[in-house]
Amino acid sequence: MRRRDLLGGIAAAPIVTCVPGVTTAPARAAVVPKAQRVRPGDAGWPARAAWDALRRNTRGRLGAVRTPLAACQDEPEGAVCAELFHELKNPYYIGDQPGLTQTTGWLDAWTFEPSAYVVAAETTADVVAAVRFARHHNLRLVVKGGGHSYLGRSNAPDSLLIWTRRMNAVVHHDAFVPRGCAGRMAPRQAVSIGAGAIWGQIYNEVAVRGGRYVQGGGCLTVGVAGLVQAGGFGSFTKMFGTAAANLLEAEVVTADGTVRIANPCRHPDLFWGLKGGGGGSLGVVTRLTLQTHALPEWAGGVHATIHATSDAALRRFVGRFIAFYADNLFAPQWGEIVTLRPGRRIDIRMSCIGLDRAQAEAVWRPFFAWIAGSPQDFTAASTPGIGAVLARDMWNPAFLRAYVPQLVRSDDRPGATRKSIFWAANLAEAGHFIHAYQSLWLPRALLEPQRQATLADALCAASQHAPVELHFQKGLAGASADAVAGTRDTAMNPMVLDAFVLAIIGSEGPPSYPGLAGHTPDLPAARGSAAKVASAMAALKALTPDNGCYFAESDYFATGWQQAYWGTSYPRLLAVKRKYDPQGLFFVHHGVGSEDWSADGFTRLTAT
């Protein structure tokens, strides 16, 4: 899941508060909090006249949600349904549908169900109208941009959906100063981005066309706003910090229907909470401004697949790699993934920034020479590849299509722009049904010489059960001083600063929906896979049982999630939540303050 092979393939290739039409005054006096939100058919559900008024207030952008899955209910074996399931492997198609999400569900946790109504927002005024309507009528409210929520946080039946997909404008700044910060903050080069934009669009605008770098995610179809609010890791986090650490300012509509500009000088508590506190809990972000950086000349990577011929050989490999990483790769230039798979297969898909090909080869030459010197223990599926390209070409659709076409897929709908590409390695995630998914930060102490053997033993034991992905870019230990300092000033769990890697273990299947004839998940097989994931993660948790995990990539069934996601930051986050959303209008699964509500977000469990 989220396995990206771009750089390996390159190695193998030739070398407001003032918003027009929106008042900033608070909405009408707060209504008394109710213990139960209303659903269609309840006495308090808005009458047609109320919905018509909301439609007028949003310039016709309100509509009933009609999910494409309805065609399969009527004719599950028909051509229309077959075409739908073909398109469920196209993340651009999914993203353009308010009645779909990028994940179809999670075993025994949640299954996608559409909202009752959607406001397809195009302006901040549309968002204000929707928030005030949901608050006044006591509705369950959902916010969706990219729709890449493994835990179903952008999905809820019987709800009003604010869909920000069309809010995707991009504005470049040569000398941006957050509002109210003149004289307190130096101007910076930056980019302002609408909440509905996706990262492929932004990399094309900022890096390919502008020659700058903005810290975003690895998957090109992930939404900008959701990733930033979660914290946000990309290939080069160790060099530039998390996406949240690069946030300079946000425009956000809070639960009272007020448009607020949040930055270090205005509403600094809310601003801090948006930097890693998780999307969907504190308000509806409508625009973000992110710092941009000088783009290094070169980006590159390493691509190799190695098979160990025995368990003893695998243990030798893992032990040697840990030592090699600690001595050579534990630095801001290196990131991305090494995966240990059942059957003693090791996939190396690592990236680097600021190194040319000769420099990258010099780093890895001793390690690959060691492998080649033990043919009785290791075989390579192909010659390991090490390469580099001009950094701006990393996200250039024309370059990728021309030189590494095997690494990208395209929006295959008629009339789709040729810029709409996504990594082939992300194909499995399009429309996937999750069996299980867990993550764990591993602390830098495990890289100490006296701890390396214990780490190697645990990784080998875990990989006997399920693939273990080591995401080296998703931890700040070994990062640049600026990256560490910026991330320290976010709401993320402080443990991320001491983590050198995020270990992810998961299992998934193709698009499927329980109860949909011909397209139901194989539940016995899914439960078997989930059990293997649990066994694999148990081997790693024995090393560091309380080290936390990442909000966006975690176990739906996690206990103690407040501590796991945010650690010592949680009390401060909860205070921000209760200040700006005392009635709990905004709810997501295992989000800040969600412990006050039932699992579906409809029933209040605690008094305000």
C-alpha positions, 0 to 999 in steps of 0.5 A, a space after each residue: 500500500 502506497 508503494 512508489 517505484 518512480 525513482 527505481 524506474 528512473 534508475 533503470 531508464 536512460 539517463 478572510 476574514 474578508 471573503 466576497 459575499 461572506 460575513 465574518 460576524 458570528 452566526 446566530 446565537 448557539 443552539 442548545 446542544 442536542 444528544 442526537 443528530 437527525 436523520 432522514 425521516 426524523 421529525 427534525 429533518 429539514 423540510 424541502 423548503 429549507 433544502 431549497 433555501 440552502 440550494 439558493 444560498 449556494 448558487 445551485 450547488 446543493 444536490 442529492 447524492 446519487 452513488 454510481 453503485 446504484 446501477 449495480 444494485 439493479 443489474 449487478 452483472 450488467 455492462 454498466 456495473 462492469 464499467 463502474 468496477 473498471 473505473 474504480 481502479 481509476 482514482 481520478 474517476 473516483 475523485 470526481 464522484 461525490 458518491 464514492 471514496 478512494 477506499 470502498 471499506 474496511 473489514 468489520 469496520 466500515 463500508 462506503 455509504 453515500 451522504 444524503 445531500 452534497 454541497 459541491 463547494 466552489 467558494 468559501 461562501 458555499 462552505 459557510 452556508 453548509 456549515 451554518 445549515 448543518 449546525 442549525 438543523 443538527 445534521 451529521 456533517 462530512 467533509 471530503 476533498 481527495 477522499 483518501 481516508 483509509 478509516 472512512 473519515 470522509 464518509 457517513 450515511 444520512 449526512 450533509 457532505 461538503 465536497 471541496 473538489 472544485 476549490 483547487 485554485 493555485 496562487 504563487 507568492 514571491 514574498 508572502 507574509 501571513 495576515 497580521 504578521 507584518 514586521 513579525 515574520 520575514 516574507 517567504 516564497 509560498 503557494 496558496 492552494 484551494 482545499 480540493 486540489 490534489 498533489 499531482 496538480 500542485 507538483 506540476 504547478 510548483 516544481 515542473 512549471 515553477 522550479 520550486 519545491 513544496 512539501 506534499 505527499 507521495 501519492 499524486 491523487 491525495 488531497 492537499 488539505 487532508 494531508 496537511 492537516 494529518 501531518 503529511 509525509 512525502 519522499 523528502 520529509 527528512 530534508 524539508 519537514 512535514 507538510 504541516 510544518 510548512 503551513 504558513 496560513 489557513 483559511 478555515 470555516 469554524 463551527 459557528 460559521 465564521 471565516 477565520 484566517 489562522 496563522 502564527 499571529 491570528 488564532 495561533 491556537 487554531 493554526 497549531 491545531 490544524 498542523 497535524 490535528 487531523 482533518 474534519 475535527 476543527 473546521 473546514 479548511 478552504 485554502 492553505 498557504 505553504 512555504 516553497 523551497 529552492 528545488 535541488 538540481 537532482 533527485 534520484 533513487 535506488 531500485 532492487 529486488 533481492 531474494 534470500 535463499 534461506 532464513 539464515 541468509 535473510 537474517 544476514 541481509 536484514 542485519 547488514 542493511 540496518 547497519 548500512 542504513 545507520 551508517 550511510 542513509 540516516 540523513 536528510 537526503 534519503 527516504 522512501 521504502 524497503 519492504 520485507 515480504 513473506 518468502 524472503 523477498 526484499 524490495 528496495 525502493 528508496 529515493 534521494 534528493 540533492 545527489 547526482 547519480 555518481 554520488 548515489 552510486 558511491 553510497 550504495 556500491 559497497 552494499 551491493 558488492 556485499 550482496 554480489 559476493 554471496 551468490 549462495 545466499 542472495 539472488 537479484 531479480 534484476 541488476 540493481 538500478 541507481 539513477 538520478 534526473 533533474 528534480 523537476 522531472 520527477 513529477 513531469 507527466 510528459 517526461 514520465 510518459 516518455 522515459 518511464 511509462 511503466 511507472 505511471 497510469 493515466 485517467 483513461 476517460 475520454 477527454 481526460 487531460 494528459 497531466 492526470 497521471 498516478 503511480 502504477 504502484 498506487 493502483 492497488 489502492 484505487 477502490 481497495 477494500 482493506 483487510 487490516 492496516 497498522 503502523 508503528 514509529 520505530 525510535 532511533 535508539 533501535 539503530 544503536 549498534 547494541 540494538 540492531 540485532 534485536 531489530 533485525 530479529 523482529 523484522 525477520 519474524 514479522 515478515 514471515 506473516 505479512 509484508 513489512 513496509 519500512 517508510 524511512 521518510 515518515 520519521 524525523 530522526 536523521 532529518 535536517 535541523 530545519 525539518 525537525 524544528 518545523 515539525 516540533 511546532 506542530 500538533 503531531 505526536 512528539 514521538 515522530 521527532 525521535 522516529 527514524 521510520 514508520 513501519 506499516 503492515 497491511 492487507 487489501 483486496 479489490 473494490 468490493 461491497 458487502 451485500 452487493 451481488 457479484 462484488 462482495 469481499 471474500 470475508 474468510 480470506 480477508 480475516 485470515 489476512 487480518 490475522 497475519 497482519 496482527 501477528 506481524 505487528 505484534 513482533 514489532 510492538 514487542 520492541 516498542 509497545 507505546 511508540 505511537 502511530 500516524 493519524 492517516 495510516 493506522 488501525 481502525 480498531 486502535 485503543 488509546 488512539 489519543 496517545 498513539 496519534 498525538 501523545 502529549 499534544 492531545 490535551 492542548 488539541 482537545 482544548 482547541 477543539 472545545 474552544 472552536 467547536 464546543 457542540 461537536 459539529 465536526 466529527 471523524 472516527 478517532 478524531 479530536 473530541 470524538 470520544 464524546 460521541 457514538 461511533 457513527 457520530 450521531 449520538 452524544 455520549 458526554 455532556 458539554 
